[in-house]
Amino acid sequence: MAKRKHQGKPAPSDRNFGELTHKFKNNIYGTNKGKIREAVLQRDLHAQLDWLGHPTDKRVLDVGGGQGQLALYLAALGHHVTVIDISDEMLELARIRANEAGLCERMRFIRAPLQEIAQLSLGQFDLVMCHAVLEWLVDQRSAIDLLKAQVSPSGALSLMYFNHEAHLMANMVYGNFDYVQKGLKVKQKVGLSPNNPIKQADMAAWLEAAKLTIAQKTGVRCFHDYLRELNKADDDFDALLELELKYNRQEPYASIGRYTHLMLIPIK
């Protein structure tokens, strides 16, 4: 996305995580947070897509697919998966893992930002996934339209994003009152803290405008991030995961997950 001049200040820009590839691998994907995320996404996809567990050779697009965890899982089920990411480093790790798993023939890797999807002329897909990407974009609204355009009329969009309301709740629990008073804004975001958490009301308006309907809503990490005793997640992870999966599609828990996962269907 092109940068614009803002009264002498650098314009906001989308985030590229190439330099943090190994930090992602160790601090997110290899942690309890990552295990919960993968379990929730796999469960949700199987619940909504009756073809997923059958070798029907469907086409899948993973936008911002990073190191390819979910893409590899779907390729192993027999589907053709195209992974798009802006980071060469992330894609290289995904390629290595695909080669090790013997899945290269079912996978394609493209370096490109989300905003250039239309220019790639990839056609439409049975499933489009975009997970933990929107919260790093400057123009989130337009991204919804770009993603929808890649979904076939009978296909689905799996969208996961950082939940503004849960971000506020967690910071209140942590006692970060000044941060909440400032509207959850700081002068400079660093590391793995998302720039633009999304409000539920904003997402609802964007989906209505894009003519996408919610087939399923899930909270991702509804309980994990609110634990007072953090060691509980390590000491009794199986019990925690069982409860996350039991309650995270029910309200109010679905709306307080640190991330929100939506299975979306185009309105015909």
Secondary structure, DSSP 4 states (H G I P E B T S, - for coil): -----BTTBPPP-----GGGHHHHIIIIITSHHHHHHHHHHHHHHHHH-TTTTS----EEEEET-TT-HHHHHHHHTT-EEEEEES-HHHHHHHHHHHHHTT-GGGEEEEE--GGGHHHH----EEEEEEES-GGG-S-HHHHHHHHHTTEEEEEEEEEEEEBHHHHHHHHHHHT-HHHHHTTS--S---TT--S--B-HHHHHHHHHHHTEEEEEEEEESSSGGG-SSTHHHHHTHHHHHHHHHHHTTSTTGGGTSSEEEEEEEE--
